[in-house]
């Protein structure tokens, strides 16, 4: 059993505990309703891992957000986050 805990930015009221979600496989993780909702964002490309953080990648990798924390990533089959991409300004 593995655990996914959604990331909440500091400006969100943290007086209510964050709900964690149990899952077993990568497919189970990607079917969690909270994860599915992130995949509906405009420009969504894919999910990736940065250490234990689940990232949503948007706009061909030029935008990215941490959406949560995964307790044990050894059994998760997702690409590693390739790092930030920047557009050159003219």
C-alpha positions as CSV (number, residue, x, y, z in Angstrom):
1,X,0.0,0.0,0.0
2,X,1.2,3.5,-0.9
3,X,0.0,7.0,0.1
4,X,-0.6,10.1,-1.9
5,X,-0.9,13.4,0.0
6,X,-2.1,16.4,-2.0
7,X,0.1,19.5,-1.9
8,X,-1.6,22.6,-0.5
9,X,0.2,26.0,-1.0
10,X,0.9,28.0,2.2
11,X,-1.8,30.5,1.4
12,X,-4.5,27.8,1.8
13,X,-6.2,27.5,5.2
14,X,-4.3,24.7,6.8
15,X,-6.6,24.4,9.9
16,X,-8.3,21.4,8.2
17,X,-6.0,18.4,7.9
18,X,-5.2,17.3,4.3
19,X,-6.8,14.0,3.3
20,X,-4.3,11.4,2.1
21,X,-5.2,8.7,-0.4
22,X,-4.2,5.0,-0.4
23,X,-3.3,3.3,-3.7
24,X,-1.3,0.3,-4.9
25,X,-0.2,0.8,-8.5
26,X,0.7,3.7,-10.8
27,X,-2.6,3.1,-12.5
28,X,-4.4,3.4,-9.2
29,X,-2.6,6.6,-8.5
30,X,-3.6,8.1,-11.8
31,X,-7.2,7.1,-11.3
32,X,-7.5,9.0,-8.0
33,X,-10.2,11.7,-8.5
34,X,-7.9,14.4,-7.2
35,X,-5.2,13.4,-9.7
36,X,-7.7,13.0,-12.6
37,X,-8.9,16.6,-12.0
38,X,-5.3,17.9,-12.5
39,X,-5.1,16.1,-15.8
40,X,-8.1,18.2,-17.1
41,X,-6.2,21.5,-16.9
42,X,-5.7,23.4,-20.2
43,X,-2.3,22.6,-21.6
44,X,-1.8,19.4,-19.6
45,X,0.9,17.2,-21.0
46,X,1.8,14.5,-18.4
47,X,2.6,13.6,-14.9
48,X,6.2,13.2,-13.7
49,X,8.2,12.6,-10.5
50,X,10.7,14.9,-8.8
51,X,12.0,12.9,-5.9
52,X,8.8,12.0,-4.0
53,X,6.8,14.8,-5.5
54,X,4.1,14.2,-8.2
55,X,4.3,17.0,-10.7
56,X,1.8,18.0,-13.4
57,X,3.6,19.2,-16.6
58,X,1.8,21.7,-18.9
59,X,2.5,23.6,-22.0
60,X,5.2,21.4,-23.4
61,X,7.1,21.5,-20.2
62,X,7.3,25.3,-19.8
63,X,4.9,25.2,-16.9
64,X,4.9,22.7,-13.9
65,X,3.3,22.4,-10.6
66,X,3.8,20.1,-7.6
67,X,0.4,18.4,-6.9
68,X,1.3,16.1,-4.1
69,X,3.7,13.8,-2.3
70,X,4.1,10.1,-2.7
71,X,5.3,8.1,0.2
72,X,7.1,5.3,-1.7
73,X,8.2,6.0,-5.3
74,X,10.0,2.7,-5.9
75,X,6.9,1.1,-7.5
76,X,5.8,4.2,-9.4
77,X,6.3,4.0,-13.2
78,X,6.3,7.7,-14.3
79,X,9.0,9.7,-16.0
80,X,11.4,11.7,-14.0
81,X,10.9,15.5,-14.2
82,X,13.4,16.8,-16.7
83,X,13.7,20.2,-14.9
84,X,12.6,23.6,-15.8
85,X,12.4,24.9,-19.4
86,X,12.5,28.6,-20.2
87,X,11.5,30.5,-23.3
88,X,14.0,32.9,-24.7
89,X,12.9,36.5,-24.7
90,X,13.6,38.7,-27.7
